[in-house]
Amino acid sequence: MFYFAYGSNLNHKQMKERCPNSKFFKRAYLEGYMFVYDGYSPFRKGAVANIVPEEKSIVWGAIWEIDEHSLKELDRYEGYPHSYKRKIVKVKDDDGNEYEAWVYYREGEKEGIPSREYRKTIFEGAKECGLPEDYIKESILK
């Protein structure tokens, strides 16, 4: 099965620690959503990544191949179903091919500022996954 990461799980080191059986598949994007830092995580010491509906926006991220055990581990790390919910969405690759993938999301909260360390984890993952430079500057580093 596929999982679409857009936040700290873009980071290859973090994903290998959390889900050793996961494999990076390719970069992809989700239409109709916008990446935000919102809410507050005591663990992360700041706002955390989320996606919120936004008709003309896209969220770049990574498709990971995962197994059932990895999905359960991600549930634990993402605080499913209390912090984040999850659903299957259709994401597209650079060639327009569609893939169904699990994604975690929350109801939108007040936008905030992530910790420097958390933003760095996401930034490193975005580079590793080859996300577009302009997207990284405008969304992840904003």
N, C-alpha and C positions, 0 to 999 in steps of 0.2 A: 504494500500500500504506500501511498505518498502522503507526505506532510509538507505544508508550505510554511516556512519560517520567514519572518520579517524583522525580528528584533534580535535579542541576544543569541538565539539559536541559529543565527546565520554563522556564528563563530564556530569554526570546525573543531577547535580544541574543546570547547564547551559541549558540543554535540557528542563528541567521542567519549567524553566523561559521563554524560547523562545517558547516552544510548550507544554503547559500543558497537552494536550491529548495524547502526545507521550508515547509509552511504549517500554522499552528495551526488545528486543526479544532474541538475542544471539550474541556471537562473531562470526566473519566470516572473510574471506580473499578474496582479489581481485587479480587475477593472471595477470601478464603482465604489472604491474605498480610498481613504487617505490615511497615511501614517501619522500618528501623533504620540507625543509623550504626555500622559495624563495620569491622574490619580496620584497616589503616594504609596511606595513600598518601603516599610521599615528595613527589610532585608537589603534592598538596593539603595536605600537612603536618598530617595528622590522619586520623581515621576518615572513611569515605565512605559514601554512601547505598547501601542494598541492600534487597532484599525477601526475607523468609524466610517459609516456610509457617506459617500460624497460622489454624486453622480458623474462628474466629469474628471475624476481623479483616478490615478492608479497607484498601487503599492508594489514596488519591486521587492523581490525576495528570492528564496532558494527552495527548490523542491528536494526533499530528502526521501530516499527509500527507507522505510522503516517496517518493522514487524510488530505483531500484537504486543509483545513484551515492551518494546520501545514506546508504543502508544501509551501503555499503562505508566511507564516511567515519566513520560511527558505530562500525563495527567497529574501526577504527583508534584512535579516541579512547577507546573502552571497553576496549581491549586484548583484544578477542575473537580467539581463543578461550582465551587464557592467563589473563587476569584475570577477565573476565566471560564467561559463556556467554549465549546468547540462545535464545529459543523464542517460539512464537506462543501467545498467551493470549486469552481472551475477556474484554473489559472492557465495562462498561455505562455509559451516560450517565444523566443525571438522570431521564429518562423510561423507563428500563429497556431501551432499545434496546441490542442487543449488537453489538460490533465485534471482529473478529479483528485483533490487533496484535502486532508484535514487541516483546519486552521483554528487557532485559539483567538478569542476576542472577548472584550468586555463591553458593557454599556459605557458610552463615553462619559468621562468625568471632566472636571476642570483641568485644563492643560497646565503643565508645570515644567520644571527643569529637572532633567535627570542628573544623577551624580556623574562626575567626570569619568570615573572607572567604568560605570555602566555604558555610557556613551562610547567610550573607547572599545569596549567589548563588541558592541554593535558595529562600530566603524571598521574594526579589524575583520569581522565576519563579512561585512558588505564588500570589502576589498577582495577577500578570499573567494567570494562567490561571483565576482566580476560585475557587481551592480553598476549601472551607469554613473559616471562621475558627477554629472549635474544633479542627479537624484540624491546621491550621497550628500552633496553640499546643501541642497535645498530642503531635504527632509531629515536626514540623520544628524547632520551637524548644525541644524538651525538653532 
